[in-house]
Amino acid sequence: MDTMENWHKWKETLGKAVDLGQTVGMSDHTINDIAERVGTFLSNNVDPRNDEERLLKELWDAADQKDREVLAKLMVKLTDK
């Protein structure tokens, strides 16, 4: 599987998780909070598999708390199309 295919699959998986959260009635705030927690977990425990994931990890690691909230919200928006 090439890098772009992995990236699209990752976004698709995250998008399905966002859709599920919305379906069960989670608020946008709750979904964004969960996305932020997942981002922290991934940054701390998962080695990036491609350039896009590596960029996200580097951004996450450089960000302060407010920046991470924005990044999480943007990832939710990106996948919720």
C-alpha positions in Angstrom: 0.0 0.0 0.0 1.5 3.3 -1.0 1.8 6.4 1.3 -1.1 8.3 -0.2 -3.4 5.2 0.1 -2.4 4.8 3.8 -3.2 8.5 4.4 -6.6 8.3 2.7 -7.4 5.1 4.6 -6.4 6.8 7.9 -8.6 9.8 7.2 -11.5 7.4 6.2 -11.1 5.5 9.4 -11.1 8.7 11.5 -14.1 10.0 9.5 -16.1 6.8 10.3 -15.3 7.3 14.0 -16.5 10.9 13.8 -19.7 9.8 12.0 -20.3 7.2 14.7 -19.9 9.7 17.5 -22.4 12.0 15.8 -24.8 9.2 15.2 -24.9 8.3 18.9 -25.4 11.9 19.8 -22.0 13.1 20.9 -21.6 16.9 20.9 -18.9 18.5 18.7 -17.1 19.4 21.9 -17.0 15.8 23.1 -15.8 14.6 19.7 -13.1 17.2 19.6 -12.1 16.3 23.2 -11.8 12.6 22.2 -9.8 13.5 19.1 -7.4 15.5 21.2 -7.0 12.5 23.6 -6.4 10.1 20.7 -3.9 12.6 19.2 -1.9 12.6 22.5 -2.1 8.8 22.7 -0.9 8.4 19.1 1.9 10.9 19.5 3.1 9.2 22.7 2.7 5.5 21.6 2.6 5.0 17.8 5.5 5.4 15.4 4.4 7.3 12.3 4.0 5.1 9.2 4.2 7.8 6.5 5.2 11.4 5.9 1.7 12.7 6.6 1.5 11.0 10.0 5.1 12.1 10.8 4.1 15.7 10.0 1.1 15.5 12.3 3.2 14.0 15.1 5.8 16.8 14.7 3.1 19.5 14.8 1.5 17.8 17.8 4.8 17.6 19.7 5.5 21.2 19.0 2.1 22.4 20.0 0.9 23.7 23.3 -2.5 22.8 24.8 -4.5 25.4 22.8 -2.7 24.5 19.6 -3.5 20.8 20.2 -7.2 21.6 20.6 -7.1 23.5 17.3 -5.2 20.6 15.6 -7.7 18.1 16.9 -10.7 20.2 15.8 -9.1 20.6 12.3 -8.6 16.8 12.0 -12.2 16.2 12.8 -13.2 18.8 10.2 -10.9 17.3 7.6 -12.4 13.9 8.0 -16.0 14.9 8.4 -16.7 15.4 4.7 
